[in-house]
Amino acid sequence: MAKKRRTYEPHVFDDRVIMSDEIERIHKEVLEFQRIEAVSDPVRELIEDLWPELAHNLPPKRPQG
């Protein structure tokens, strides 16, 4: 049986719209890393929103202030 490909709706990301193919690329890159050392706040939000199961790969949140 063929694996179903996820499709993503366009998202507003860091004040611009990103399309499904770019979201898929980000997902693939996140899957390739066991641990991510640095991530911007918009990328963190995208990962936590779309793939909460991968949030454990993210570094701790930076303190605000």
Long-range contacts (C-beta under 8 A, 24 or more apart in sequence): 8-50, 11-46, 13-42, 13-46, 14-40, 14-42, 23-50, 27-51, 30-54, 30-57, 33-57, 35-59
